[in-house]
Amino acid sequence: MVLDADAHLNDEVFLSPALQNKPASSWGVKVKERLKIVTPYLGKFRPTVGQCCHQCTPDSLGKTLGQKTASLGFQNVLAVDETQIRYRGWLVRRVCCVLFVSGCSVSPSPAGDRLDRVRQSIRVQEALCEEHAAPPGPGHQGESSRLPPYLSSLINTCISPGFLRFGCWLCLKTLGSVFSSIQVNLNHVAALHRASQQGSPLVYVFMRQSSLDFVLIPLLLFTQNLRVPYTFCPQQMNCSWLRSILQKVGVVFLPPNVPTEDDAELDDLYSPTMTALLRELLCEGQALSVSVCRETGRGGQWLARIRQIIKEGEVPDVSLVPVGISYDSIPNTGIPVGLGSLFRRLLAALWSQPSSSLRVHFAQPFSLKETCATGRCRVDGWRPLQELLLPAVLYGRTEEVVGQRKMSWILPSHYTPELVQSERDLSTALTLHLIYSTTSCMAVMSTSLVATLMLHRHRKGVHASALCRDVAWLTEELLFRNKDVGFGGSLPEVVCYALALLGPHLTIISTASRKDIFVIPRPSMDAITSLSIPTQIVTHSFIAEAVGACAVSAMLSEVACSGVSHRVRSGGPRGEEVRGDMEFDVALCETQLTQRSLQLYHLLPPGFIPPCQSSQSFALEAVDSLVRCGLLVMEEITRDTPVCDSWKRHVGQSWRTMDDLYNSDSDCEEPEARSYKLSQPSQCPEMLFFLCSMLAGHLRALCWATEGVQYLTTPMPVAQCEAVIHLHLCSRANQDKQYESCTEEAARIAVRTLTDLGVLVEEPLGNGTNLAVSPLFLLPDNTQKLQRFITQYIYS
């Protein structure tokens, strides 16, 4: 494809004003001087992101496909000027933000008698009767109708127009000092306006990344004249006056003196009260905003409660809206707990220079009733991970076990205990689907591209010219995979912008003798872990290729260890060490490749694959994706008989009658096993190692965690177990200098996976759960077998 030399990706997105006005550094000038003739990005089209699942919600998808709308572009919500209001003039330009906020439409939502309606609900009355050990009846009505004060305060949360306008004005001013732009797709906003007119309440679901996530969605909806949702924030707010103010703009916090969601859900009154509150809000037609956590699955209980309300017929239907929030760099924020802390943060934000940007994508709304009530979202094939992998890990069995990994920790039993197991499985599948949907509609930022290339392709450093060419290549690959990118401008500008934001984690070497700078990641734990966070969205886009590449690497390692071919060496060298002298002349069986991909698929954390896609289809897709990208080619098999000569296959077969429908000629034809070979272009080994490296951090953390279970001498709570595993991961990372595998998130995911594998067993203890090492894995041989099974997929 030939590109115009002056092409740009996104004309709506610009660099930070702070970076534009800042004097150019010496290395930035050298990048631009060096790359004047480099062809910029592929700027011919913008992918369509955020479409709902064609398998689970075909009716909702069909409504959007039938609508033809012109591209409305993006809007920076922080850029408020006089064109967005009715007035003009010098004074108007000074107070245009105030006039804009006062002109936005607000749907007030007073609490009214909501507290009485929640008290009188059947589920709350039953919970109160059980709490007071009294049967429901007229004689006990006064005693059983008393809710604890902390629950009553949560129910009285409301949306006051005055407080909402002031809060949004303050957020616009504060965020304008933190971010250079907050981009929102106006086509997605138009779809939300159409969906809000259909009558069903909207429920916004987003992934937890920062405390700012809970502020961004209400702010964006307010500026676009949409109904501001009630936001369920699973964080603690100990400052009483600040809690009171935020409750007047629709924020529902955890109860006072309750540190975590788990502690809140252990209260017998909390779950029925929150379910009744959700019912009242949805009956009023209010919008809701809930969050889900990828590594723990927390937040799924709100979706389970909403689905239960829909099933009981109390609310006809709701429209779920996945929201993807993409940061250039995720801010390290927390909710202030005092007046001094609040003012210090506000002053720091107002005096700071905006350096980064973010983009928000609202996916297509889809019907919750259509997803669950029609039976299209099925969970019949769920099986424990022990049944799927332990036969192959411990006994080397090669037969394929059909099924998908069951993740019961997504929705524990003490969350919504009134649900039966089948309903709990459906709610778990819905949560997993929304985790995948929110991740899929996120835009890929420039910092994600540069961090991915520095960690997975140029770990030993790279010149700026080569980095820019790889950024252009990776951007094109992402666009072809229907991923949107959240940056624009010419190639040198975007690379300089990303390097400026990632500067604290990189070492940039500039010499007077060369016009090309040299960039290398800092060899420290903080730098590598910070670079690994933005790479997750790129790994999500290449997950099929990464799984297939790891399966190829496992088979090549097995061949190399068996000594069949001395020309294959893939058991430890890095890409830079083997490039040029490695030969890939080994035939790889398609059945074995699919089996290895299937086994690795079961070890992936949630969010990479939708639950409606079978594990077998993903394993086949992983192999096919390597063929499409040119890493694998089908091996040609010489035949004694031409393919078109079908006479010899029918010789000797008896004649059959036309009525014998079950004895056709096709029954005698067994499908021929196909095999593949690695192609031989110059970039094939480098591309293979690049894809394998995307999953190396997760697999290495899982392998180290398996090794660290020996330190779990006695049963301990889950949080303490995760802390012990995290400490061991940090120790191994310092020893092996592989720091991307020692994050707290990696420790939590590893503990969850080991629990599903049966390495750790859960022991109920009071209101909590302890984890202990399974007797099966107290034997060192079984632990070593699991380590070898995981290590085979790690290319180095």
C-alpha positions in Angstrom: 0.0 0.0 0.0 1.4 3.4 -1.0 1.0 6.2 1.6 0.9 9.9 1.0 4.0 11.6 2.4 1.9 14.1 4.3 -0.7 11.7 5.7 -1.7 11.9 9.3 -3.6 9.6 11.5 -6.0 11.7 13.5 -6.3 15.4 12.7 -8.6 15.9 15.8 -5.9 15.0 18.3 -2.9 17.3 18.9 0.1 17.3 21.1 0.1 18.7 24.6 0.3 22.6 24.6 2.9 22.3 27.3 5.1 20.2 25.0 4.4 22.5 22.0 5.4 25.6 23.9 8.3 24.0 25.6 11.8 24.6 24.0 12.7 21.5 22.0 15.4 19.4 23.7 18.4 18.4 21.8 17.4 14.8 21.3 13.9 15.9 20.1 15.5 18.1 17.4 17.7 15.2 16.3 14.7 12.9 16.0 12.9 15.4 13.7 16.0 16.1 11.7 16.7 12.4 11.2 13.2 11.5 10.2 12.1 14.2 7.8 11.6 11.7 4.9 10.1 8.9 6.9 6.5 8.1 5.7 4.0 8.8 8.5 1.2 6.6 9.7 -1.6 4.9 7.8 -4.2 7.6 7.9 -6.8 6.2 5.5 -9.6 5.1 7.8 -10.7 4.9 11.4 -11.8 1.5 12.8 -15.3 1.0 14.1 -14.9 0.1 17.7 -17.4 -0.8 20.4 -19.8 -2.9 18.5 -21.7 -5.4 20.6 -21.3 -9.2 20.3 -22.9 -10.6 17.2 -23.5 -13.9 18.9 -25.0 -12.9 22.2 -26.8 -9.7 21.1 -27.6 -9.9 17.4 -30.8 -7.8 17.7 -28.9 -4.9 19.4 -26.2 -5.2 16.7 -28.7 -5.1 13.9 -30.2 -1.8 15.2 -26.9 -0.1 14.8 -25.9 -1.7 11.5 -29.1 -0.4 9.9 -28.3 3.2 10.8 -26.1 5.2 8.5 -24.5 8.3 10.2 -21.8 10.5 9.0 -18.6 10.7 11.0 -18.9 13.4 13.7 -15.3 13.2 14.8 -14.0 13.8 18.3 -14.5 16.6 20.9 -12.1 17.8 23.6 -14.4 18.4 26.5 -11.8 20.5 28.3 -11.7 23.0 25.4 -14.7 25.1 26.4 -15.1 28.3 24.4 -17.7 30.8 23.4 -18.8 28.7 20.4 -20.5 26.3 22.8 -22.7 28.9 24.4 -25.2 31.5 23.2 -23.2 34.6 24.0 -20.2 36.4 22.5 -17.8 39.0 23.7 -14.6 39.7 25.6 -16.2 39.1 29.0 -18.0 36.0 27.8 -14.6 34.5 26.9 -13.5 35.0 30.5 -16.5 33.2 32.1 -17.5 30.9 29.2 -16.9 27.8 31.4 -19.3 29.0 34.0 -21.9 29.9 31.3 -21.4 26.5 29.7 -21.9 24.6 32.9 -25.0 26.6 33.8 -26.4 25.9 30.3 -26.1 22.1 30.4 -29.3 20.2 31.0 -29.6 18.3 34.3 -32.2 15.8 35.3 -32.6 16.2 39.1 -33.0 13.1 41.2 -34.2 13.9 44.8 -34.2 11.0 47.3 -37.8 11.7 48.3 -39.4 8.7 50.0 -36.9 6.3 48.5 -35.7 5.2 52.0 -39.3 4.2 52.9 -39.7 2.2 49.7 -36.4 0.4 50.3 -37.4 -0.4 53.8 -40.8 -1.9 52.6 -39.2 -4.1 50.0 -39.7 -7.8 50.6 -36.0 -8.7 50.5 -35.0 -6.0 53.0 -37.9 -7.0 55.3 -36.8 -10.7 55.2 -33.2 -9.7 55.9 -34.2 -7.5 58.8 -36.3 -10.3 60.3 -33.4 -12.7 60.1 -31.2 -10.1 61.6 -33.5 -9.6 64.6 -34.5 -13.3 64.7 -38.2 -12.4 64.5 -40.8 -13.7 62.0 -42.3 -11.2 59.6 -45.6 -9.9 60.8 -47.5 -6.9 62.1 -46.2 -7.2 65.6 -42.6 -6.9 64.6 -43.0 -4.3 61.9 -41.6 -1.4 63.9 -38.5 -3.3 65.1 -37.8 -4.9 61.7 -38.1 -1.7 59.7 -35.1 -0.1 61.3 -32.2 0.0 59.0 -28.7 0.8 60.3 -27.8 4.5 59.9 -24.9 3.8 57.6 -27.3 2.0 55.1 -29.9 4.8 55.4 -27.3 7.4 54.5 -26.4 5.4 51.3 -30.0 5.2 50.3 -30.4 8.9 50.6 -27.8 9.6 47.9 -29.3 12.0 45.4 -28.4 14.3 42.4 -28.7 18.0 43.2 -28.4 20.3 40.1 -26.6 23.0 42.0 -24.0 20.7 43.5 -23.6 18.9 40.2 -23.0 22.1 38.2 -20.4 23.3 40.7 -18.7 19.9 40.9 -18.4 19.7 37.1 -17.1 23.2 36.8 -14.4 22.4 39.4 -13.6 19.1 37.6 -13.2 21.0 34.3 -10.8 23.5 35.8 -8.8 20.9 37.7 -8.6 18.3 35.0 -7.6 21.0 32.5 -4.4 21.4 34.6 -3.7 17.7 34.6 -4.6 16.7 31.0 -4.1 18.5 27.8 -7.2 16.9 26.3 -10.0 14.5 27.1 -11.3 13.2 23.8 -14.8 11.7 23.3 -16.2 10.2 20.1 -19.3 12.2 19.1 -20.7 9.3 17.1 -20.8 7.3 20.3 -22.5 10.2 22.1 -25.1 10.3 19.4 -25.8 6.6 19.9 -26.2 7.2 23.6 -28.8 9.9 22.9 -30.8 7.5 20.7 -30.6 4.7 23.3 -31.7 7.0 26.1 -34.9 7.9 24.1 -35.9 4.2 23.9 -37.0 4.1 27.6 -34.5 1.6 29.1 -32.2 2.9 31.7 -28.5 3.0 30.8 -25.9 1.1 32.9 -22.3 2.2 32.2 -19.6 -0.4 32.9 -15.9 0.4 32.9 -12.6 -1.1 34.0 -11.0 0.1 37.2 -7.7 1.8 36.5 -7.7 5.0 38.6 -9.9 6.9 40.9 -10.4 9.5 38.1 -12.5 6.9 36.3 -15.4 7.5 38.7 -15.2 11.2 37.9 -14.8 11.1 34.1 -18.0 9.3 33.1 -20.4 11.6 35.0 -18.4 14.6 33.8 -18.5 13.6 30.1 -22.2 12.7 30.2 -22.9 16.1 31.9 -21.1 18.0 29.2 -23.0 16.1 26.4 -26.4 16.8 28.0 -27.0 13.2 28.9 -28.4 11.9 32.2 -25.7 11.8 34.9 -25.6 8.3 36.5 -25.5 7.2 40.0 -21.9 6.0 40.5 -21.1 3.1 42.7 -17.6 3.7 44.0 -16.1 0.7 45.9 -13.8 3.0 47.9 -13.8 4.3 51.4 -14.5 8.0 52.2 -13.8 8.7 55.9 -14.2 12.5 55.5 -17.8 13.0 56.5 -18.3 16.4 54.9 -16.8 15.4 51.6 -18.8 12.2 51.6 -22.0 14.3 52.2 -21.1 16.6 49.2 -20.3 13.7 46.8 -23.5 11.9 47.8 -25.4 14.9 46.5 -23.9 14.3 43.0 -24.9 10.6 42.9 -21.8 8.9 44.3 -22.5 5.8 46.4 -19.5 4.9 48.6 -18.9 1.9 50.8 -20.4 2.1 54.3 -18.3 4.0 56.8 -15.6 2.1 58.6 -15.7 -0.7 56.0 -12.3 -0.9 54.3 -13.1 -3.2 51.3 -15.9 -4.6 49.2 -15.4 -8.0 50.7 -16.0 -6.7 54.2 -19.1 -4.8 53.0 -20.6 -7.9 51.3 -20.1 -10.0 54.5 -22.8 -7.8 56.1 -26.1 -9.7 55.9 -28.1 -6.5 55.3 -25.8 -4.9 52.7 -26.6 -7.1 49.7 -30.5 -7.0 50.0 -30.4 -3.3 50.7 -28.2 -2.5 47.7 -30.4 -4.7 45.5 -33.5 -2.9 46.7 -31.7 0.5 46.1 -30.8 -0.6 42.5 -34.4 -1.6 41.9 -35.8 1.8 43.0 -33.2 3.7 40.9 -34.0 1.6 37.8 -37.7 2.0 38.3 -37.2 5.8 38.5 -35.3 5.5 35.1 -32.0 6.6 36.6 -28.7 5.7 34.9 -26.1 3.7 36.8 -22.3 3.5 36.6 -20.4 0.5 37.9 -16.9 -0.7 37.6 -15.3 -4.2 37.3 -11.8 -5.3 38.2 -10.0 -7.5 35.7 -7.6 -9.4 38.1 -10.2 -10.0 40.9 -13.6 -9.8 39.1 -14.9 -7.4 41.8 -17.9 -5.4 40.6 -19.7 -8.3 39.1 -22.0 -8.4 42.1 -23.7 -5.2 40.8 -24.3 -6.8 37.4 -25.7 -9.9 39.1 -28.1 -7.8 41.1 -29.3 -5.9 38.1 -29.8 -9.2 36.2 -31.8 -10.5 39.1 -34.0 -7.5 39.0 -34.6 -7.9 35.3 -35.4 -11.6 35.7 -38.0 -10.9 38.4 -39.8 -8.5 36.1 -39.5 -5.5 38.4 -37.8 -3.6 35.5 -38.5 -4.6 31.9 -34.9 -4.2 30.6 -31.7 -2.1 30.8 -29.1 -1.2 28.2 -25.5 -2.0 29.1 -22.8 0.4 27.8 -19.2 -0.7 28.1 -16.9 2.3 28.5 -13.2 2.2 27.5 -11.0 4.8 29.1 -7.4 5.1 27.7 -4.7 7.1 29.4 -1.4 8.2 28.0 -0.1 7.6 31.5 -2.4 6.5 34.3 -2.3 9.1 37.1 -1.4 7.9 40.6 -4.5 9.2 42.3 -6.4 8.4 45.5 -9.5 9.8 47.2 -8.5 12.5 49.7 -9.5 11.8 53.2 -9.2 15.2 54.8 -9.5 18.9 54.1 -5.8 19.5 54.0 -5.2 16.6 51.6 -8.0 17.9 49.3 -6.6 21.4 49.1 -3.0 20.1 48.6 -4.1 18.0 45.6 -6.2 20.8 44.1 -3.3 23.3 44.4 -0.8 20.7 43.0 -3.2 20.1 40.0 -3.8 23.8 39.3 -0.1 24.7 39.4 1.0 21.7 37.3 1.4 21.8 33.5 -0.8 19.5 31.5 1.3 16.8 29.9 -0.9 13.8 29.0 -4.2 13.1 27.4 -6.9 10.5 27.5 -9.6 9.2 25.3 -13.0 7.7 26.2 -15.0 5.3 24.0 -18.6 4.5 24.7 -19.4 1.2 23.2 -22.7 0.4 21.5 -25.5 -0.1 24.1 -27.0 -3.6 24.2 -29.9 -5.2 25.9 -29.2 -7.1 29.1 -32.5 -9.1 28.7 -31.5 -10.2 25.2 -28.1 -11.3 26.5 -29.3 -13.5 29.4 -33.0 -14.3 28.9 -32.7 -15.7 25.3 -30.0 -18.3 26.3 -27.5 -17.1 23.7 -24.9 -16.5 26.4 -24.3 -20.2 27.5 -22.1 -21.5 30.2 -22.7 -25.2 29.7 -19.1 -26.1 28.9 -17.5 -24.7 32.0 -15.2 -27.1 33.9 -12.8 -26.7 36.7 -9.2 -25.9 35.6 -8.0 -29.0 37.4 -10.0 -31.2 35.0 -8.7 -29.3 32.0 -5.0 -29.2 32.7 -3.9 -31.5 35.5 -4.1 -34.7 33.5 -1.7 -33.2 31.0 0.5 -31.6 33.6 0.9 -34.5 36.0 0.4 -37.6 33.8 1.3 -36.3 30.3 -2.0 -37.2 28.8 -2.5 -35.9 25.3 -6.2 -36.4 24.8 -8.1 -33.2 24.4 -10.4 -32.2 27.2 -13.3 -30.1 25.9 -14.5 -27.2 28.0 -13.8 -23.7 29.3 -12.2 -22.7 32.5 -14.6 -22.0 35.3 -13.7 -18.9 37.4 -15.8 -19.2 40.5 -13.8 -16.4 42.3 -15.4 -13.8 39.9 -18.6 -14.0 42.0 -18.0 -15.6 45.4 -20.8 -17.3 47.3 -21.1 -14.6 49.9 -21.8 -12.1 47.1 -25.6 -12.2 46.4 -26.1 -15.5 48.4 -29.7 -15.7 47.2 -28.6 -16.8 43.7 -28.6 -20.4 42.7 -25.5 -21.8 41.0 -26.9 -21.6 37.4 -27.8 -17.9 37.9 -24.4 -17.3 39.4 -22.7 -18.8 36.4 -24.7 -16.6 34.0 -23.8 -13.5 36.0 -20.1 -14.6 36.0 -20.3 -15.0 32.2 -21.9 -11.5 31.9 -19.1 -10.1 34.0 -16.4 -11.8 31.9 -18.0 -10.6 28.7 -18.1 -7.0 29.9 -14.5 -7.2 31.0 -13.6 -8.2 27.5 -15.9 -5.6 25.9 -14.5 -2.7 27.9 -11.0 -3.7 27.1 -11.8 -4.2 23.4 -13.1 -0.7 23.0 -10.1 1.0 24.6 -8.0 3.1 22.2 -4.3 2.4 22.0 -2.2 5.4 23.0 1.3 6.3 21.8 2.9 5.5 25.1 1.5 1.9 24.8 3.1 1.5 21.4 6.5 2.8 22.5 6.5 0.9 25.8 5.5 -2.4 24.0 8.4 -2.0 21.6 10.9 -1.1 24.2 10.0 -4.1 26.5 9.2 -6.8 24.0 11.3 -5.9 20.9 14.1 -3.6 21.8 15.0 -4.5 25.4 18.7 -3.8 24.8 18.0 -0.4 23.2 17.2 1.0 19.8 18.0 4.1 17.7 15.2 6.6 17.3 14.9 6.0 13.5 14.3 2.3 14.0 11.9 3.0 16.8 9.8 5.3 14.6 9.7 2.7 11.8 8.5 0.1 14.3 5.9 2.5 15.7 4.5 3.1 12.2 4.4 -0.7 11.5 2.7 -1.5 14.9 0.1 1.2 14.4 -0.8 -0.2 11.0 -1.1 -3.7 12.5 -3.4 -2.4 15.2 -5.6 -0.5 12.7 -5.9 -3.7 10.6 -7.1 -5.5 13.8 -9.9 -2.9 14.2 -8.2 -1.1 17.1 -8.5 2.6 17.4 -5.5 4.7 18.3 -5.6 7.7 20.6 -3.0 9.9 19.0 -2.3 11.9 15.9 0.2 14.1 14.1 3.3 13.3 12.2 5.5 10.4 13.1 8.4 12.3 14.7 6.0 14.4 16.8 4.1 11.4 18.2 7.3 9.5 19.0 8.8 12.6 20.8 5.6 13.0 22.7 5.6 9.4 23.9 9.3 9.5 24.8 8.7 12.7 26.8 6.0 11.0 28.8 8.0 7.8 29.3 11.2 9.7 30.0 11.5 8.8 33.7 11.6 5.1 32.7 13.9 5.4 29.8 17.6 6.3 29.2 18.0 8.6 26.2 21.5 8.9 24.9 22.4 11.7 22.6 25.8 12.3 21.2 27.2 15.2 19.1 28.8 12.8 16.6 25.5 11.1 15.6 22.2 12.7 14.6 20.3 9.7 15.8 19.6 9.2 19.5 19.7 5.9 21.3 16.8 4.9 23.7 17.0 2.1 26.3 14.7 1.1 29.2 16.1 1.8 32.6 17.1 -1.5 34.3 15.1 -0.9 37.5 12.1 -2.5 39.0 10.1 0.7 39.1 10.9 1.6 35.4 10.1 -1.9 34.0 6.9 -2.3 36.0 5.7 1.2 34.9 6.4 0.3 31.3 4.6 -3.0 31.5 1.3 -1.4 32.5 0.5 0.4 29.2 1.6 -2.7 27.2 -1.5 -4.7 28.3 -3.8 -3.2 25.7 -1.4 -4.1 22.9 -1.1 -7.7 24.2 -4.9 -7.8 24.2 -4.9 -6.9 20.5 -2.3 -9.6 19.6 -3.5 -12.3 22.0 -4.3 -14.9 19.3 -0.8 -14.4 17.7 0.9 -14.4 21.1 -0.7 -17.7 22.1 0.1 -19.3 18.8 3.7 -18.1 18.9 4.1 -19.5 22.5 2.8 -22.8 21.2 5.3 -22.8 18.4 8.0 -22.0 20.9 7.0 -24.9 23.1 7.1 -27.4 20.2 10.5 -26.1 19.0 11.9 -26.4 22.6 10.7 -29.9 22.7 12.3 -30.8 19.4 15.5 -29.1 20.5 15.6 -30.9 23.8 15.0 -34.3 22.1 18.0 -33.8 19.9 16.2 -34.6 16.7 17.5 -31.5 15.0 20.7 -29.7 15.9 19.6 -26.7 13.8 16.9 -25.6 16.2 17.8 -23.7 19.3 14.9 -22.1 21.1 15.4 -23.0 24.7 16.8 -19.8 26.1 18.5 -17.5 23.6 17.1 -14.1 23.1 16.0 -12.8 19.7 19.1 -10.6 19.3 21.4 -13.5 20.1 20.0 -16.0 17.6 19.1 -13.7 14.7 20.9 -14.7 11.6 22.0 -18.2 12.5 18.7 -20.0 13.6 17.2 -22.4 11.1 13.5 -23.4 11.4 13.2 -26.5 9.2 11.0 -28.5 11.5 7.5 -29.6 10.5 4.9 -28.7 13.2 1.7 -30.8 13.3 -1.5 -28.8 13.3 -3.1 -31.0 15.9 -0.2 -30.6 18.4 -0.1 -26.8 17.7 -3.8 -26.6 18.4 -3.5 -28.7 21.6 -0.6 -26.5 22.9 -2.6 -23.4 22.2 -5.6 -24.8 23.9 -3.6 -25.6 27.1 -2.1 -22.1 27.1 -5.6 -20.6 26.6 -6.7 -22.0 29.9 -3.8 -20.2 31.7 -4.8 -16.8 30.5 -6.3 -14.2 32.9 -9.9 -13.0 32.2 -10.5 -10.3 29.7 -8.7 -11.6 26.7 -11.4 -13.9 25.2 -15.2 -13.5 25.5 -17.0 -16.4 27.3 -19.2 -17.0 24.3 -16.2 -18.1 22.2 -15.3 -21.7 22.7 -11.8 -22.7 23.6 -11.4 -24.9 20.6 -12.3 -22.1 18.2 -9.8 -19.8 19.8 -7.0 -22.5 19.6 -7.7 -22.9 15.9 -7.8 -19.1 15.4 -4.4 -18.9 17.2 -2.8 -21.2 14.6 -4.6 -19.5 11.7 -3.5 -16.1 12.9 0.2 -17.1 12.5 -0.5 -18.2 9.0 -2.2 -14.9 8.2 0.7 -12.9 9.5 3.2 -15.0 7.6 5.0 -16.8 10.4 3.7 -20.2 9.4 3.3 -21.7 6.0 1.6 -25.0 5.2 4.0 -27.7 4.4 3.5 -29.2 0.9 3.0 -33.0 1.0 4.0 -35.0 -2.0 1.3 -37.4 -3.2 1.6 -40.5 -5.2 -1.9 -39.9 -6.5 -3.0 -36.5 -7.8 -5.7 -34.8 -5.8 -8.1 -34.7 -8.8 -7.7 -38.5 -9.3 -10.5 -39.8 -7.1 -11.0 -43.1 -9.0 -8.5 -45.1 -6.8 -10.3 -44.1 -3.7 -13.5 -45.7 -4.9 -12.0 -48.9 -6.3 -13.0 -51.9 -4.2 -16.0 -50.2 -2.5 -19.3 -51.9 -2.9 -22.3 -50.2 -4.4 -24.8 -48.7 -2.0 -28.4 -48.0 -2.4 -29.7 -44.4 -2.5 -31.6 -45.0 0.7 -28.5 -45.7 2.7 -27.9 -42.1 3.7 -25.5 -43.0 6.6 -23.0 -44.8 4.4 -21.7 -42.1 2.1 -18.4 -42.0 0.4 -17.3 -39.1 2.7 -17.4 -41.5 5.7 -14.4 -43.3 4.2 -12.4 -40.2 3.7 -10.4 -39.3 6.8 -9.2 -35.7 7.1 -5.5 -35.5 6.4 -3.4 -34.0 9.2 -1.8 -30.8 8.1 1.6 -29.6 9.2 3.3 -26.2 9.1 6.8 -24.9 8.9 8.1 -21.5 9.9 8.6 -19.2 7.0 12.1 -18.0 6.3 12.0 -14.2 5.9 14.6 -12.2 7.7 12.2 -10.9 10.3 10.6 -14.2 11.2 12.6 -15.1 14.3 12.4 -11.5 15.6 8.6 -11.4 15.1 8.2 -14.8 16.8 10.2 -13.7 19.9 8.3 -10.4 19.9 4.9 -12.2 20.2 6.2 -14.7 22.7 7.5 -11.9 24.9 4.0 -10.5 25.3 3.0 -13.4 27.5 6.4 -14.1 29.0 5.7 -11.8 32.0 2.4 -13.5 32.9 3.8 -17.0 32.5 7.0 -16.3 34.4 5.0 -14.9 37.3 2.9 -18.0 37.3 6.0 -20.2 37.3 7.6 -18.3 40.1 4.4 -18.4 42.1 4.3 -22.2 41.7 7.9 -22.2 43.1 6.9 -19.8 46.0 4.0 -22.0 47.4 6.7 -23.7 49.5 6.7 -20.6 51.7 3.0 -21.0 52.5 3.7 -23.3 55.5 0.3 -22.8 57.2 -3.2 -21.8 56.0 -3.4 -18.0 55.7 -5.9 -15.5 54.4 -6.0 -14.6 50.7 -4.6 -11.2 51.2 -1.6 -12.5 53.2 -1.1 -15.3 50.7 -0.9 -12.7 47.9 1.6 -10.7 49.9 3.9 -13.7 50.4 3.7 -14.6 46.7 4.4 -11.0 45.7 7.4 -10.9 48.0 8.7 -14.0 46.3 8.1 -12.6 42.8 10.1 -9.5 43.7 12.9 -11.6 45.1 13.1 -13.7 41.9 12.8 -10.6 39.7 15.8 -9.0 41.4 17.7 -12.3 40.9 16.8 -12.8 37.2 16.4 -9.1 36.3 12.9 -9.7 34.9 10.9 -7.0 36.7 7.7 -7.1 34.6 6.7 -10.3 36.5 6.7 -8.9 40.0 3.7 -6.5 40.1 0.9 -6.8 42.7 -1.5 -7.5 39.9 0.7 -10.4 38.6 0.7 -11.9 42.2 -3.1 -11.7 42.5 -3.7 -13.3 39.1 -1.1 -16.0 39.9 -2.8 -16.9 43.2 -6.2 -17.1 41.5 -4.8 -19.4 38.8 -3.1 -21.6 41.3 -6.3 -21.9 43.3 -8.2 -22.9 40.1 -5.5 -25.5 39.3 -5.8 -27.1 42.8 -2.4 -26.1 43.9 -4.0 -24.0 46.6 -7.2 -25.1 48.3 -9.7 -22.9 50.0 -10.6 -23.5 53.7 -13.6 -21.5 55.0 -12.8 -19.8 58.3 -15.6 -17.7 59.9 -16.5 -14.9 57.5 -13.3 -15.3 55.4 -11.3 -17.9 53.5 -7.9 -19.3 54.1 -5.6 -20.7 51.4 -3.4 -23.8 52.0 -1.2 -25.9 49.8 -2.9 -29.0 48.4 -1.5 -32.3 49.6 -1.0 -33.3 45.9 1.4 -30.4 45.4 3.3 -30.9 48.7 5.2 -33.4 46.7 8.2 -31.7 45.0 7.8 -33.8 41.9 4.3 -32.5 41.1 5.4 -28.9 41.7 8.3 -29.4 39.3 6.0 -30.9 36.7 3.8 -27.9 36.8 6.8 -25.6 36.5 8.1 -27.5 33.5 4.6 -27.3 31.9 4.5 -23.5 32.3 8.2 -23.0 31.4 7.8 -24.6 28.0 5.8 -21.6 26.8 8.4 -19.1 27.9 10.8 -18.5 25.1 13.7 -17.3 27.4 
